Amino acid sequence: MVEETKQNVNLKVYPIPTENWLKVSLTVPDKGCFQLNVYSLSGQLKMPLSKMDFNEQVLVDVSSLATGTYLLEARSGNKRYLRRFIKR
């Protein structure tokens, strides 16, 4: 599991490595929502995903991605959080 806790922000991405589904959990003190995206390590957008409410957990279907390492981005306005994950 990879997570970040900064300024009361807790972003968890698991299991790592994953084959089909990635669980994303985001807890922040503010209200609103984040846009989720998956990028290759070279910065190419691979999967634009739906918006995610704060303090929510979602399942992301990554089965269509090729084996490799990717970045999950959670963005809201000028706030941006990245997590690396491995797809088997």
N, C-alpha and C positions, 0 to 999 in steps of 0.2 A: 504494500500500500504506500502511495506517495501522498503527502499532504503538506499544506502550507498553513501556518498560523501567523499572520501578520496583521497588526491593527485590528484584532478581533475577527479576522477573516480565516475561515477554515475550509480549504478546498481539498477534498479527498478523491482520488481516482484509483479504482481497484477492480478486479485483481490484475496484477502485473506479474508476468505476461498474461495476456488474454487471448482467447480464440474467437469468440463470437460476440460477447456482451461486455461492456465496460460500465461499471457503476460510478456515477459522479454524484458527489454530495457537496453542497456549498452552503456554508452558514456565515452570514454577515450581520452586523448590527443594524444596517439600514434596510429600508423596504424598497422594493422594485424588482427588476429581473435582469438576468444576464443573457446575452447571446452566446451560444456555444458553437465552436467551429473546430474541425480537425485539420491540421496542416502536416505536410511532410516536413522533414528536417530542413529541406531546402527552401521552405516557405510557401510551397504551393498549396492552395486550398484544396483539400480532398473531400471534405464533407461539411457543408453548411448545415447546422442543426437548428432545432427550434429554440425558442427562448425558455429560460428556466427561472422560476421564481426563487428568490432568496429562501434559505432554510428549507430546501427541498432536495430530494434524491431522485435521480432519473437513471434509466438504463439506456445506453447508447449501443445500437447494433453496429458493430464494426466488422461483421463477417465479410463484407464486400471489399475490405481493404486487403492489399497484398501484405505478405509477411514483411515486417520491418518495424522501425521506430518512428513514432509520430508525436505531435504535440497537440494537446487539447487546450484550447483557449476559451476562457470565460471572460467576457467583456461587457462592461456597462459604463457608457460615457467615457471618461478618461481613466477608468479603473480597468486594469487588464491583468489576468492571472494565467499562467501557463503551467501545464503539467506534461511531462514526458511519459509515454506508455509504449509498451512493446506488443505488437500483434503477431501471434504465431501462425 
